């Protein structure tokens, strides 16, 4: 499970370093926080993609489903067919499932 990093709390002492040094330190801390956040979001996305779908929809057309996941199944009433959503590498599309 993704654990999102907290934005660092920063307290600058008035005597330590120049204003430029303080800006550089703040920029570095925010950059590190952003990198950690992106890493956790990528982990979360990978976990979601790896979770098998259990959704079965009944729609007129498959375009009604805004964000399908790999493994989703629909009954497309306009085509009178069951379709399955496949997402492999750069290919993501609905395919007919068996039957006439």
N, CA and C atoms as a LAMMPS dump frame, in Angstrom:
ITEM: TIMESTEP
0
ITEM: NUMBER OF ATOMS
300
ITEM: BOX BOUNDS ff ff ff
-5.0000000000000000e+02 5.0000000000000000e+02
-5.0000000000000000e+02 5.0000000000000000e+02
-5.0000000000000000e+02 5.0000000000000000e+02
ITEM: ATOMS id mol type element x y z
1 1 1 N 0.842 -1.177 0
2 1 2 C 0 0 0
3 1 3 C 0.886 1.238 0
4 2 1 N 0.508 2.204 -0.801
5 2 2 C 1.292 3.429 -0.911
6 2 3 C 1.218 4.234 0.386
7 3 1 N 2.337 4.796 0.768
8 3 2 C 2.399 5.675 1.946
9 3 3 C 2.907 7.02 1.457
10 4 1 N 2.06 8.016 1.491
11 4 2 C 2.406 9.307 0.927
12 4 3 C 3.268 10.112 1.904
13 5 1 N 4.353 10.701 1.386
14 5 2 C 5.244 11.465 2.256
15 5 3 C 4.61 12.792 2.661
16 6 1 N 4.946 13.24 3.858
17 6 2 C 4.473 14.539 4.306
18 6 3 C 5.395 15.62 3.778
19 7 1 N 4.809 16.76 3.479
20 7 2 C 5.607 17.904 3.072
21 7 3 C 6.458 18.317 4.263
22 8 1 N 7.77 18.493 4.065
23 8 2 C 8.634 18.799 5.215
24 8 3 C 8.292 20.142 5.851
25 9 1 N 8.394 20.181 7.174
26 9 2 C 8.232 21.442 7.904
27 9 3 C 9.623 22.046 8.025
28 10 1 N 9.725 23.309 7.69
29 10 2 C 11.043 23.928 7.634
30 10 3 C 11.072 25.156 8.532
31 11 1 N 12.088 25.208 9.384
32 11 2 C 12.311 26.36 10.242
33 11 3 C 13.741 26.815 10.019
34 12 1 N 13.882 28.031 9.55
35 12 2 C 15.218 28.57 9.317
36 12 3 C 15.602 29.446 10.505
37 13 1 N 16.812 29.255 10.961
38 13 2 C 17.288 30.156 12.017
39 13 3 C 17.741 31.443 11.338
40 14 1 N 17.587 32.524 12.015
41 14 2 C 17.919 33.821 11.434
42 14 3 C 19.42 33.972 11.208
43 15 1 N 20.245 33.271 11.971
44 15 2 C 21.694 33.454 11.867
45 15 3 C 22.335 32.526 10.833
46 16 1 N 21.692 31.431 10.502
47 16 2 C 22.341 30.416 9.668
48 16 3 C 22.172 30.707 8.189
49 17 1 N 23.266 30.95 7.493
50 17 2 C 23.281 31.042 6.036
51 17 3 C 22.64 32.293 5.461
52 18 1 N 22.851 32.456 4.152
53 18 2 C 22.279 33.594 3.442
54 18 3 C 20.881 33.245 2.967
55 19 1 N 20.166 34.25 2.505
56 19 2 C 18.826 34.016 1.956
57 19 3 C 18.907 33.064 0.762
58 20 1 N 19.936 33.208 -0.053
59 20 2 C 20.122 32.324 -1.216
60 20 3 C 20.305 30.878 -0.768
61 21 1 N 21.093 30.644 0.286
62 21 2 C 21.294 29.292 0.822
63 21 3 C 19.976 28.709 1.318
64 22 1 N 19.17 29.549 1.971
65 22 2 C 17.875 29.093 2.489
66 22 3 C 16.937 28.711 1.344
67 23 1 N 16.94 29.501 0.266
68 23 2 C 16.098 29.177 -0.888
69 23 3 C 16.539 27.872 -1.539
70 24 1 N 17.846 27.679 -1.659
71 24 2 C 18.364 26.449 -2.257
72 24 3 C 17.993 25.23 -1.41
73 25 1 N 18.117 25.383 -0.092
74 25 2 C 17.765 24.273 0.81
75 25 3 C 16.276 23.954 0.703
76 26 1 N 15.444 24.98 0.68
77 26 2 C 14.002 24.78 0.554
78 26 3 C 13.665 24.109 -0.778
79 27 1 N 14.283 24.563 -1.859
80 27 2 C 14.062 23.971 -3.18
81 27 3 C 14.452 22.494 -3.18
82 28 1 N 15.591 22.173 -2.594
83 28 2 C 16.06 20.785 -2.536
84 28 3 C 15.087 19.912 -1.747
85 29 1 N 14.61 20.408 -0.603
86 29 2 C 13.667 19.638 0.214
87 29 3 C 12.356 19.397 -0.532
88 30 1 N 11.863 20.412 -1.211
89 30 2 C 10.615 20.244 -1.957
90 30 3 C 10.818 19.3 -3.133
91 31 1 N 11.971 19.374 -3.78
92 31 2 C 12.277 18.469 -4.888
93 31 3 C 12.332 17.012 -4.391
94 32 1 N 12.935 16.776 -3.247
95 32 2 C 13.011 15.419 -2.677
96 32 3 C 11.618 14.923 -2.302
97 33 1 N 10.81 15.808 -1.722
98 33 2 C 9.447 15.437 -1.364
99 33 3 C 8.652 15.072 -2.613
100 34 1 N 8.779 15.868 -3.68
101 34 2 C 8.065 15.599 -4.926
102 34 3 C 8.47 14.262 -5.521
103 35 1 N 9.758 13.947 -5.49
104 35 2 C 10.234 12.672 -6.027
105 35 3 C 9.668 11.501 -5.215
106 36 1 N 9.634 11.654 -3.875
107 36 2 C 9.08 10.596 -3.024
108 36 3 C 7.588 10.419 -3.288
109 37 1 N 6.872 11.52 -3.485
110 37 2 C 5.44 11.45 -3.766
111 37 3 C 5.181 10.751 -5.098
112 38 1 N 5.934 11.113 -6.137
113 38 2 C 5.765 10.459 -7.436
114 38 3 C 6.054 8.968 -7.354
115 39 1 N 7.05 8.598 -6.588
116 39 2 C 7.377 7.186 -6.419
117 39 3 C 6.214 6.429 -5.774
118 40 1 N 5.626 7.016 -4.745
119 40 2 C 4.497 6.366 -4.07
120 40 3 C 3.264 6.309 -4.969
121 41 1 N 3.036 7.346 -5.763
122 41 2 C 1.9 7.323 -6.684
123 41 3 C 2.094 6.266 -7.766
124 42 1 N 3.322 6.109 -8.253
125 42 2 C 3.608 5.047 -9.229
126 42 3 C 3.356 3.676 -8.619
127 43 1 N 3.754 3.491 -7.357
128 43 2 C 3.513 2.234 -6.648
129 43 3 C 2.013 1.977 -6.526
130 44 1 N 1.257 3.009 -6.153
131 44 2 C -0.192 2.863 -6.033
132 44 3 C -0.818 2.479 -7.364
133 45 1 N -0.386 3.132 -8.451
134 45 2 C -0.925 2.815 -9.77
135 45 3 C -0.618 1.376 -10.172
136 46 1 N 0.589 0.906 -9.862
137 46 2 C 0.964 -0.476 -10.184
138 46 3 C 0.103 -1.464 -9.396
139 47 1 N -0.182 -1.137 -8.13
140 47 2 C -1.036 -2.009 -7.312
141 47 3 C -2.453 -2.066 -7.874
142 48 1 N -2.964 -0.926 -8.299
143 48 2 C -4.321 -0.877 -8.845
144 48 3 C -4.397 -1.666 -10.146
145 49 1 N -3.396 -1.495 -11.016
146 49 2 C -3.38 -2.218 -12.289
147 49 3 C -3.261 -3.73 -12.08
148 50 1 N -2.566 -4.15 -11.027
149 50 2 C -2.357 -5.575 -10.778
150 50 3 C -3.58 -6.235 -10.135
151 51 1 N -4.497 -5.434 -9.629
152 51 2 C -5.694 -5.978 -8.989
153 51 3 C -6.678 -6.422 -10.057
154 52 1 N -7.072 -7.686 -10.038
155 52 2 C -8.016 -8.149 -11.058
156 52 3 C -9.372 -7.464 -10.901
157 53 1 N -9.993 -7.218 -12.024
158 53 2 C -11.285 -6.55 -12.023
159 53 3 C -12.396 -7.559 -11.771
160 54 1 N -13.429 -7.105 -11.114
161 54 2 C -14.608 -7.941 -10.916
162 54 3 C -15.85 -7.201 -11.39
163 55 1 N -15.659 -6.168 -12.191
164 55 2 C -16.792 -5.373 -12.66
165 55 3 C -17.398 -5.966 -13.931
166 56 1 N -18.709 -6.122 -13.908
167 56 2 C -19.438 -6.542 -15.103
168 56 3 C -20.521 -5.489 -15.318
169 57 1 N -20.466 -4.832 -16.464
170 57 2 C -21.376 -3.734 -16.757
171 57 3 C -22.375 -4.145 -17.829
172 58 1 N -23.507 -3.455 -17.837
173 58 2 C -24.47 -3.586 -18.935
174 58 3 C -24.652 -2.183 -19.484
175 59 1 N -24.219 -1.978 -20.732
176 59 2 C -24.233 -0.646 -21.334
177 59 3 C -24.766 -0.737 -22.764
178 60 1 N -25.059 0.422 -23.316
179 60 2 C -25.452 0.46 -24.725
180 60 3 C -24.204 0.307 -25.579
181 61 1 N -23.159 1.12 -25.291
182 61 2 C -21.877 1.005 -25.995
183 61 3 C -20.745 1.046 -24.976
184 62 1 N -19.611 0.458 -25.312
185 62 2 C -18.486 0.409 -24.376
186 62 3 C -17.898 1.793 -24.116
187 63 1 N -18.169 2.75 -24.971
188 63 2 C -17.637 4.1 -24.764
189 63 3 C -18.249 4.773 -23.54
190 64 1 N -19.308 4.213 -22.986
191 64 2 C -19.935 4.76 -21.777
192 64 3 C -19.052 4.573 -20.541
193 65 1 N -18.119 3.649 -20.601
194 65 2 C -17.26 3.377 -19.449
195 65 3 C -16.037 4.272 -19.563
196 66 1 N -15.935 5.216 -18.643
197 66 2 C -14.889 6.225 -18.733
198 66 3 C -13.474 5.734 -18.519
199 67 1 N -13.24 4.964 -17.478
200 67 2 C -11.887 4.495 -17.16
201 67 3 C -11.9 2.996 -16.894
202 68 1 N -11.979 2.19 -17.943
203 68 2 C -12.019 0.738 -17.727
204 68 3 C -10.683 0.223 -17.21
205 69 1 N -10.745 -0.893 -16.487
206 69 2 C -9.548 -1.571 -16
207 69 3 C -9.415 -2.891 -16.745
208 70 1 N -8.189 -3.358 -16.861
209 70 2 C -7.947 -4.652 -17.497
210 70 3 C -8.784 -5.707 -16.795
211 71 1 N -9.525 -6.485 -17.572
212 71 2 C -10.356 -7.544 -17.013
213 71 3 C -11.822 -7.169 -16.884
214 72 1 N -12.171 -5.898 -17.084
215 72 2 C -13.582 -5.509 -17.03
216 72 3 C -14.353 -6.223 -18.141
217 73 1 N -15.594 -6.555 -17.839
218 73 2 C -16.463 -7.229 -18.803
219 73 3 C -17.738 -6.406 -18.935
220 74 1 N -18.214 -6.25 -20.178
221 74 2 C -19.464 -5.529 -20.41
222 74 3 C -20.363 -6.341 -21.32
223 75 1 N -21.649 -6.094 -21.177
224 75 2 C -22.598 -6.566 -22.179
225 75 3 C -22.98 -5.325 -22.96
226 76 1 N -22.547 -5.24 -24.205
227 76 2 C -22.838 -4.1 -25.07
228 76 3 C -24.155 -4.366 -25.777
229 77 1 N -25.213 -3.711 -25.31
230 77 2 C -26.552 -3.949 -25.854
231 77 3 C -26.652 -3.59 -27.333
232 78 1 N -25.949 -2.551 -27.767
233 78 2 C -26.05 -2.148 -29.179
234 78 3 C -25.475 -3.222 -30.105
235 79 1 N -24.457 -3.952 -29.631
236 79 2 C -23.853 -5.006 -30.445
237 79 3 C -24.417 -6.379 -30.093
238 80 1 N -25.079 -6.481 -28.923
239 80 2 C -25.608 -7.765 -28.48
240 80 3 C -24.507 -8.745 -28.133
241 81 1 N -23.376 -8.236 -27.624
242 81 2 C -22.218 -9.091 -27.322
243 81 3 C -21.606 -8.739 -25.976
244 82 1 N -20.966 -9.751 -25.409
245 82 2 C -20.129 -9.503 -24.243
246 82 3 C -18.749 -9.099 -24.752
247 83 1 N -18.133 -8.135 -24.07
248 83 2 C -16.798 -7.685 -24.449
249 83 3 C -15.924 -7.632 -23.208
250 84 1 N -14.63 -7.864 -23.416
251 84 2 C -13.665 -7.81 -22.322
252 84 3 C -12.612 -6.757 -22.609
253 85 1 N -12.181 -6.043 -21.567
254 85 2 C -11.176 -4.99 -21.739
255 85 3 C -9.789 -5.571 -21.485
256 86 1 N -8.899 -5.407 -22.457
257 86 2 C -7.533 -5.926 -22.374
258 86 3 C -6.573 -4.751 -22.402
259 87 1 N -5.625 -4.75 -21.469
260 87 2 C -4.611 -3.693 -21.411
261 87 3 C -3.253 -4.355 -21.273
262 88 1 N -2.51 -4.406 -22.393
263 88 2 C -1.184 -5.028 -22.411
264 88 3 C -0.219 -4.032 -23.035
265 89 1 N 0.822 -3.68 -22.305
266 89 2 C 1.84 -2.724 -22.771
267 89 3 C 1.171 -1.462 -23.297
268 90 1 N 1.287 -1.183 -24.592
269 90 2 C 0.699 0.035 -25.152
270 90 3 C -0.671 -0.203 -25.774
271 91 1 N -1.16 -1.438 -25.735
272 91 2 C -2.458 -1.77 -26.323
273 91 3 C -3.513 -1.834 -25.231
274 92 1 N -4.599 -1.112 -25.443
275 92 2 C -5.728 -1.152 -24.517
276 92 3 C -7.001 -1.036 -25.357
277 93 1 N -7.822 -2.086 -25.341
278 93 2 C -9.022 -2.07 -26.174
279 93 3 C -10.04 -3.091 -25.67
280 94 1 N -11.281 -2.933 -26.141
281 94 2 C -12.349 -3.876 -25.869
282 94 3 C -12.35 -4.946 -26.956
283 95 1 N -12.476 -6.216 -26.563
284 95 2 C -12.52 -7.326 -27.514
285 95 3 C -13.756 -8.165 -27.253
286 96 1 N -14.327 -8.72 -28.336
287 96 2 C -15.485 -9.598 -28.211
288 96 3 C -15.091 -10.852 -27.44
289 97 1 N -16.001 -11.325 -26.587
290 97 2 C -15.784 -12.565 -25.842
291 97 3 C -16.644 -13.669 -26.422
292 98 1 N -16.032 -14.643 -27.008
293 98 2 C -16.716 -15.851 -27.508
294 98 3 C -18.076 -15.622 -28.118
295 99 1 N -18.812 -16.665 -28.293
296 99 2 C -20.184 -16.601 -28.806
297 99 3 C -20.264 -16.301 -30.291
298 100 1 N -21.498 -16.31 -30.799
299 100 2 C -21.699 -16.089 -32.245
300 100 3 C -21.494 -14.635 -32.645
